[in-house]
């Protein structure tokens, strides 16, 4: 076998060591720096937003979010894509390390008799002089990081969708309760009108009008009940499991989320998972340029083996049976029909495409925040106005009922007052839901209040 002394004094081995020292000295990838934000609005540090745990203060909703994190199929698929990307990274990194193979053989011939050999070989280890393998590995790393950011984006969207679905169910339960109350009121009114009609106190038209209002309430209740069931199905799809009864909202007042601060931090937009994913793809495209450029330069690979060989199997590991071989090889494309240049051009175009995608991601983030803030700016005034309308409609109904009992107004005027209050109360529930939904939207478009204490992992 090959001795340590022979390893130290072999010229080929010295050459290999020198080449290993040179490996990775050059990097042909363009330097990367984060592009300036492709928006007119300046960025500022601002105040950190509440985390998801702080925003969703209801314990039932917090528990539902935990269930969704464990069971949602979209999130599970996104996590598996991250693992797939990490596997590709491991494969690419392995190409930068030398590989060893073990081989053994034995033969027998009429003239020489038996012979045997055992060898450990270095399998075509490429010296990464121009960063080809290093840039390919960096590209795989950035792709894996982009995949992980995409998973976080799926997680953030899941939290927002689940919170919206849960609040929608709560609002629809309120509507269902309101409709049941309205139905009971109209049923009592209809019973009274039938008695009055039998006594000749009211005409058949008034009785028919109250009956129509009653049937409309019954139809509204059927639709509301169906909508509640569909809301439950939506939540269960997001959960990936059945909705536990103890975690469902009730028909009481709509649960309130934490209020967001006034000075929203626009600097957080660059930390949104979709923006970060686009930036990692941009960084990967820079590494791809370096890998494509390196392919146009010489590629040096090392092969070698060491072991024992003998004519007799029993002498295989005796002194003097050691054999070794070592040799570098060089390849350089001379005429490739322009394929090498075309690969570099293609990588540079891909970089420009990735840059455009990054700019679009930033612009989309700013637009989504601007839209959410525009809605937020009008919500307080709209809620105050709608509350006043509902209060006034309730007063109008009380006056109409008193006048109707006293014979000062018609059945139609009473029905109009009932419908006005009914519509005002429905609109108030919808507006309150929109106000809570806006808080969720802001939480989502600002990247889930991205910071170290955030529950988006």
C-alpha positions as CSV (number, residue, x, y, z in Angstrom):
1,X,0.0,0.0,0.0
2,X,1.0,3.6,-0.5
3,X,3.1,4.9,2.5
4,X,2.7,8.4,4.1
5,X,6.3,9.2,2.9
6,X,5.4,8.6,-0.7
7,X,2.3,10.7,-0.4
8,X,4.4,13.6,0.8
9,X,7.0,13.4,-1.8
10,X,4.9,12.5,-4.9
11,X,4.9,15.5,-7.4
12,X,1.4,14.8,-8.5
13,X,0.2,15.0,-4.9
14,X,2.0,18.4,-4.4
15,X,0.3,19.6,-7.6
16,X,-3.1,18.5,-6.2
17,X,-2.5,20.3,-3.0
18,X,-1.6,23.5,-4.8
19,X,-4.7,23.2,-6.9
20,X,-6.9,22.6,-3.9
21,X,-5.6,25.9,-2.4
22,X,-6.6,27.7,-5.6
23,X,-10.0,26.1,-5.6
24,X,-12.7,28.7,-5.0
25,X,-10.4,31.7,-5.4
26,X,-12.4,33.3,-8.2
27,X,-16.1,34.1,-8.3
28,X,-17.6,35.3,-11.5
29,X,-21.1,36.0,-10.1
30,X,-22.0,39.7,-10.1
31,X,-22.1,41.4,-6.7
32,X,-25.5,41.5,-5.2
33,X,-27.0,44.5,-3.3
34,X,-30.7,45.0,-2.5
35,X,-32.4,47.1,-5.2
36,X,-34.0,50.4,-4.2
37,X,-37.7,50.1,-3.5
38,X,-39.5,50.7,-6.8
39,X,-42.1,53.0,-5.2
40,X,-42.3,56.7,-4.6
41,X,-43.1,56.5,-0.9
42,X,-40.1,56.6,1.5
43,X,-39.5,53.8,3.9
44,X,-39.3,54.4,7.6
45,X,-38.7,52.2,10.7
46,X,-42.0,53.1,12.3
47,X,-43.7,51.3,15.2
48,X,-43.7,47.6,15.3
49,X,-47.2,46.1,14.9
50,X,-48.8,43.6,17.3
51,X,-47.9,40.0,16.6
52,X,-50.5,37.5,15.6
53,X,-50.8,36.2,19.2
54,X,-51.5,39.8,20.4
55,X,-53.8,40.7,17.5
56,X,-56.1,37.7,17.9
57,X,-56.9,38.1,21.5
58,X,-59.8,35.6,21.7
59,X,-58.5,32.3,23.1
60,X,-60.8,30.2,20.9
61,X,-59.4,31.8,17.8
62,X,-55.8,31.3,19.0
63,X,-56.5,27.6,19.5
64,X,-58.1,27.3,16.0
65,X,-55.0,28.9,14.5
66,X,-52.8,26.3,16.3
67,X,-55.0,23.5,14.9
68,X,-54.8,24.9,11.4
69,X,-51.0,25.1,11.7
70,X,-50.9,21.4,12.5
71,X,-53.6,20.1,10.0
72,X,-54.0,22.4,7.0
73,X,-53.1,20.6,3.8
74,X,-51.8,23.6,1.9
75,X,-49.4,24.5,4.7
76,X,-48.3,20.8,4.8
77,X,-47.6,20.9,1.1
78,X,-45.6,24.1,1.4
79,X,-43.5,22.6,4.2
80,X,-42.8,19.5,2.0
81,X,-41.7,21.8,-0.8
82,X,-39.2,23.4,1.6
83,X,-37.8,19.9,2.4
84,X,-37.6,19.1,-1.3
85,X,-35.6,22.3,-1.9
86,X,-33.3,21.5,1.0
87,X,-32.7,18.0,-0.5
88,X,-31.7,19.7,-3.8
89,X,-29.3,21.9,-1.8
90,X,-27.7,18.9,-0.1
91,X,-27.2,17.2,-3.5
92,X,-25.6,20.4,-4.9
93,X,-23.4,20.8,-1.9
94,X,-22.3,17.2,-2.2
95,X,-20.9,18.0,-5.7
96,X,-18.3,20.3,-4.0
97,X,-16.8,17.5,-2.0
98,X,-14.5,14.6,-3.2
99,X,-16.1,11.2,-3.5
100,X,-14.4,8.0,-2.7
101,X,-15.2,4.6,-4.1
102,X,-14.0,1.1,-3.1
103,X,-13.4,-1.5,-5.6
104,X,-12.1,-5.1,-5.5
105,X,-11.4,-7.6,-8.2
106,X,-10.0,-11.1,-8.7
107,X,-9.1,-13.0,-11.8
108,X,-7.5,-16.3,-12.9
109,X,-5.7,-17.1,-16.1
110,X,-3.8,-20.1,-17.6
111,X,-0.5,-18.3,-17.7
112,X,-0.4,-16.1,-14.7
113,X,-2.6,-18.0,-12.3
114,X,-4.6,-16.0,-9.8
115,X,-4.5,-12.2,-9.2
116,X,-6.4,-9.8,-7.0
117,X,-6.6,-6.1,-6.3
118,X,-8.3,-3.7,-3.9
119,X,-8.5,0.0,-4.5
120,X,-9.9,3.1,-3.0
121,X,-10.5,5.7,-5.7
122,X,-11.1,9.5,-5.8
123,X,-13.9,9.9,-8.3
124,X,-13.5,13.0,-10.6
125,X,-13.3,15.7,-8.0
126,X,-13.6,19.1,-9.7
127,X,-11.4,22.0,-8.5
128,X,-13.8,24.9,-8.3
129,X,-11.3,27.5,-9.5
130,X,-13.9,29.8,-11.0
131,X,-16.9,29.3,-8.7
132,X,-19.0,27.1,-10.9
133,X,-19.9,24.6,-8.1
134,X,-20.0,27.3,-5.4
135,X,-22.4,29.5,-7.4
136,X,-24.6,26.5,-8.3
137,X,-24.7,25.7,-4.5
138,X,-25.5,29.3,-3.7
139,X,-28.4,29.3,-6.2
140,X,-29.8,26.2,-4.6
141,X,-29.5,27.8,-1.2
142,X,-31.4,30.9,-2.3
143,X,-34.0,28.8,-3.9
144,X,-34.4,26.9,-0.7
145,X,-34.7,30.1,1.2
146,X,-37.3,31.4,-1.3
147,X,-39.3,28.2,-0.8
148,X,-39.2,28.7,3.0
149,X,-40.5,32.3,2.6
150,X,-43.2,31.0,0.3
151,X,-44.2,28.6,3.1
152,X,-44.4,31.5,5.5
153,X,-46.5,33.4,3.1
154,X,-48.9,30.4,2.9
155,X,-48.9,30.3,6.7
156,X,-49.7,34.1,7.0
157,X,-52.5,33.8,4.4
158,X,-53.9,30.8,6.3
159,X,-54.0,32.7,9.6
160,X,-55.7,35.7,7.9
161,X,-58.2,33.5,6.1
162,X,-59.1,31.5,9.2
163,X,-59.5,34.7,11.3
164,X,-61.8,36.2,8.6
165,X,-63.8,33.0,8.3
166,X,-64.2,32.7,12.1
167,X,-65.4,36.3,12.4
168,X,-67.7,35.9,9.4
169,X,-69.3,32.9,11.1
170,X,-69.7,35.0,14.2
171,X,-71.4,37.8,12.2
172,X,-73.6,35.4,10.4
173,X,-74.7,33.9,13.7
174,X,-75.6,37.4,14.8
175,X,-77.6,37.9,11.6
176,X,-79.4,34.5,12.1
177,X,-80.3,35.6,15.7
178,X,-81.5,38.9,14.4
179,X,-83.7,37.2,11.8
180,X,-85.1,34.8,14.3
181,X,-86.0,37.7,16.6
182,X,-87.6,39.5,13.6
183,X,-89.5,36.4,12.6
184,X,-90.9,36.0,16.1
185,X,-92.0,39.7,16.1
186,X,-93.6,39.4,12.8
187,X,-95.4,36.2,13.8
188,X,-96.9,37.9,16.8
189,X,-97.9,40.8,14.6
190,X,-99.5,38.5,12.1
191,X,-101.4,36.7,14.8
192,X,-102.7,40.0,16.1
193,X,-103.7,41.1,12.7
194,X,-105.6,38.0,12.1
195,X,-107.6,38.6,15.2
196,X,-108.2,42.2,14.2
197,X,-109.2,41.2,10.7
198,X,-111.7,38.7,12.1
199,X,-113.2,41.5,14.2
200,X,-113.3,43.8,11.1
201,X,-110.7,46.2,12.5
202,X,-108.4,46.0,9.5
203,X,-108.9,45.2,5.8
204,X,-107.6,42.1,4.0
205,X,-104.8,44.2,2.4
206,X,-103.2,44.9,5.7
207,X,-103.4,41.3,6.6
208,X,-101.8,40.2,3.3
209,X,-99.0,42.8,3.8
210,X,-98.1,41.5,7.2
211,X,-98.2,37.9,5.9
212,X,-95.7,38.9,3.1
213,X,-93.4,40.4,5.7
214,X,-93.6,37.2,7.7
215,X,-92.8,35.0,4.7
216,X,-89.9,37.1,3.8
217,X,-88.5,36.7,7.3
218,X,-88.9,32.9,7.0
219,X,-87.0,33.0,3.7
220,X,-84.2,35.1,5.2
221,X,-83.9,32.7,8.1
222,X,-83.5,29.7,5.7
223,X,-80.8,31.6,3.8
224,X,-79.1,32.6,7.0
225,X,-79.1,29.1,8.3
226,X,-77.6,27.8,5.1
227,X,-74.9,30.5,5.2
228,X,-73.9,29.6,8.7
229,X,-73.5,26.0,7.6
230,X,-71.3,27.1,4.7
231,X,-69.2,29.2,7.0
232,X,-68.6,26.2,9.2
233,X,-67.5,24.2,6.1
234,X,-65.1,26.9,5.1
235,X,-63.5,26.9,8.5
236,X,-63.2,23.1,8.6
237,X,-61.5,23.2,5.2
238,X,-58.9,25.7,6.5
239,X,-58.5,23.7,9.8
240,X,-58.1,20.4,8.0
241,X,-60.4,18.9,10.6
242,X,-63.9,19.3,12.2
243,X,-64.6,22.6,14.0
244,X,-64.7,21.8,17.7
245,X,-67.9,23.0,19.3
246,X,-66.1,24.7,22.1
247,X,-64.0,26.8,19.7
248,X,-66.9,28.1,17.6
249,X,-68.1,31.7,18.0
250,X,-71.5,32.5,19.5
251,X,-74.3,34.8,18.4
252,X,-73.2,37.4,20.9
253,X,-71.3,40.6,20.2
254,X,-68.7,40.3,17.5
255,X,-65.3,39.4,19.0
256,X,-62.9,42.3,18.9
257,X,-59.3,42.1,17.6
258,X,-56.5,44.3,19.0
259,X,-56.3,47.8,17.4
260,X,-53.3,48.5,15.2
261,X,-51.1,51.5,15.9
262,X,-51.6,54.7,13.9
263,X,-48.0,55.0,12.6
264,X,-47.7,51.9,10.5
265,X,-44.1,50.8,9.7
266,X,-43.7,50.9,5.9
267,X,-40.2,49.4,6.4
268,X,-41.8,46.1,7.3
269,X,-43.0,45.7,3.7
270,X,-39.6,44.6,2.6
271,X,-39.8,41.9,5.2
272,X,-43.1,40.4,3.8
273,X,-42.5,36.8,3.0
274,X,-43.6,37.2,-0.6
275,X,-41.1,40.1,-1.1
276,X,-38.4,38.2,0.7
277,X,-39.1,35.2,-1.5
278,X,-38.7,37.4,-4.6
279,X,-35.5,38.8,-3.3
280,X,-34.0,35.3,-2.7
281,X,-35.0,34.4,-6.3
282,X,-33.1,37.5,-7.4
283,X,-30.1,36.4,-5.4
284,X,-30.3,33.0,-6.9
285,X,-30.3,34.5,-10.4
286,X,-27.0,36.3,-9.6
287,X,-25.4,33.0,-8.6
288,X,-26.7,31.4,-11.8
289,X,-24.9,34.1,-13.8
290,X,-21.7,33.1,-12.1
291,X,-22.2,29.4,-12.7
292,X,-22.9,30.1,-16.4
293,X,-19.8,32.3,-16.8
294,X,-17.6,29.7,-15.0
295,X,-18.7,27.0,-17.6
296,X,-16.7,29.0,-20.3
297,X,-13.5,28.7,-18.3
298,X,-11.2,25.6,-17.9
299,X,-12.5,22.9,-15.6
300,X,-10.0,20.8,-13.8
301,X,-10.9,17.5,-12.2
302,X,-8.8,15.1,-10.1
303,X,-8.9,11.4,-10.2
304,X,-6.7,9.0,-8.2
305,X,-6.6,5.6,-6.5
306,X,-4.5,3.7,-4.0
307,X,-4.6,0.1,-3.0
308,X,-3.0,-3.3,-3.2
309,X,-2.5,-5.8,-6.0
310,X,-0.9,-9.2,-6.1
311,X,-0.8,-12.4,-8.1
312,X,-1.9,-14.5,-5.2
313,X,-4.9,-13.7,-3.0
314,X,-3.0,-14.5,0.1
315,X,-0.3,-12.0,-0.7
316,X,-2.7,-9.1,-1.3
317,X,-1.8,-7.1,1.7
318,X,1.9,-8.0,2.1
319,X,4.6,-5.4,1.8
320,X,5.4,-4.3,-1.7
321,X,2.0,-4.9,-3.1
322,X,0.9,-1.2,-2.8
323,X,-0.1,0.6,-6.0
324,X,-1.4,4.1,-6.7
325,X,-2.3,6.4,-9.5
326,X,-3.1,10.1,-9.6
327,X,-3.8,12.6,-12.3
328,X,-5.5,15.8,-13.0
329,X,-7.5,16.4,-16.2
330,X,-8.4,19.7,-17.9
331,X,-11.3,20.4,-20.2
332,X,-11.9,23.7,-22.0
333,X,-14.6,24.4,-24.5
334,X,-13.1,25.9,-27.7
335,X,-15.8,25.7,-30.2
336,X,-19.4,25.3,-28.8
337,X,-21.3,27.2,-31.4
338,X,-22.0,30.0,-29.0
339,X,-23.8,27.8,-26.5
340,X,-21.6,29.1,-23.6
341,X,-22.3,32.7,-24.4
342,X,-26.0,32.0,-24.9
343,X,-26.1,30.4,-21.4
344,X,-24.6,33.5,-19.9
345,X,-27.0,35.7,-21.8
346,X,-29.9,33.6,-20.7
347,X,-28.8,33.8,-17.0
348,X,-28.5,37.6,-17.3
349,X,-32.0,37.8,-18.8
350,X,-33.3,35.5,-16.0
351,X,-31.7,37.9,-13.5
352,X,-33.5,40.9,-15.1
353,X,-36.8,38.9,-15.0
354,X,-36.2,38.2,-11.3
355,X,-35.5,41.9,-10.7
356,X,-38.8,42.9,-12.4
357,X,-40.6,40.3,-10.2
358,X,-39.0,41.7,-7.1
359,X,-40.0,45.2,-8.1
360,X,-43.6,44.1,-8.7
361,X,-43.7,42.3,-5.3
362,X,-42.7,45.5,-3.6
363,X,-45.1,47.6,-5.6
364,X,-47.9,45.1,-4.9
365,X,-47.1,45.3,-1.2
366,X,-47.4,49.1,-1.1
367,X,-50.6,49.1,-3.1
368,X,-52.2,46.5,-0.8
369,X,-51.2,48.6,2.3
370,X,-52.5,51.8,0.7
371,X,-55.8,50.1,-0.1
372,X,-56.2,48.8,3.4
373,X,-55.3,52.2,4.9
374,X,-57.8,53.9,2.7
375,X,-60.6,51.6,3.9
376,X,-59.4,52.1,7.5
377,X,-59.5,55.9,7.2
378,X,-63.3,55.8,6.4
379,X,-64.4,53.0,8.7
380,X,-64.7,55.0,12.0
381,X,-66.9,57.6,10.4
382,X,-69.0,55.0,8.6
383,X,-69.5,53.0,11.8
384,X,-70.6,56.1,13.7
385,X,-73.0,57.0,11.0
386,X,-74.4,53.5,10.7
387,X,-74.8,53.2,14.5
388,X,-76.7,56.5,14.5
389,X,-78.9,55.3,11.6
390,X,-79.7,52.1,13.5
391,X,-80.6,54.0,16.7
392,X,-82.8,56.4,14.7
393,X,-84.5,53.5,13.0
394,X,-85.2,51.9,16.4
395,X,-86.8,55.1,17.6
396,X,-88.8,55.4,14.4
397,X,-90.2,51.9,14.9
398,X,-91.2,52.6,18.5
399,X,-93.1,55.7,17.4
400,X,-94.7,53.9,14.5
401,X,-95.9,51.1,16.8
402,X,-97.4,53.6,19.2
403,X,-99.1,55.5,16.5
404,X,-100.4,52.2,14.9
405,X,-101.9,51.0,18.2
406,X,-103.6,54.4,18.7
407,X,-105.0,54.2,15.1
408,X,-103.0,57.2,13.9
409,X,-101.0,55.3,11.2
410,X,-101.5,52.5,8.8
411,X,-100.2,48.9,8.8
412,X,-97.9,49.8,5.8
413,X,-96.2,52.6,7.8
414,X,-95.5,50.1,10.6
415,X,-94.1,47.6,8.2
416,X,-91.9,50.2,6.6
417,X,-90.5,51.1,10.0
418,X,-89.8,47.5,10.7
419,X,-88.0,47.0,7.4
420,X,-85.9,50.1,7.9
421,X,-84.7,49.0,11.4
422,X,-84.1,45.4,10.0
423,X,-81.9,46.7,7.2
424,X,-80.0,49.1,9.4
425,X,-79.2,46.4,11.9
426,X,-78.0,44.1,9.1
427,X,-75.8,46.8,7.7
428,X,-74.3,47.5,11.1
429,X,-73.3,43.9,11.5
430,X,-71.7,43.9,8.1
431,X,-69.8,47.1,8.8
432,X,-68.5,45.9,12.1
433,X,-67.3,42.8,10.4
434,X,-65.6,44.9,7.7
435,X,-63.9,46.9,10.5
436,X,-62.5,43.8,12.1
437,X,-61.6,42.3,8.7
438,X,-59.6,45.5,7.9
439,X,-57.4,44.9,10.9
440,X,-56.7,41.4,9.7
441,X,-56.0,42.7,6.2
442,X,-53.5,45.2,7.6
443,X,-51.9,42.5,9.6
444,X,-51.5,40.3,6.5
445,X,-50.3,43.0,4.0
446,X,-47.7,44.2,6.5
447,X,-46.2,40.7,6.7
448,X,-47.7,39.6,9.9
449,X,-45.9,42.2,12.0
450,X,-42.6,40.5,11.1
451,X,-40.2,40.5,14.1
452,X,-38.5,38.0,16.4
453,X,-41.5,37.7,18.7
454,X,-43.8,36.9,15.8
455,X,-45.6,33.6,15.9
456,X,-45.1,33.1,12.1
457,X,-42.4,30.5,12.1
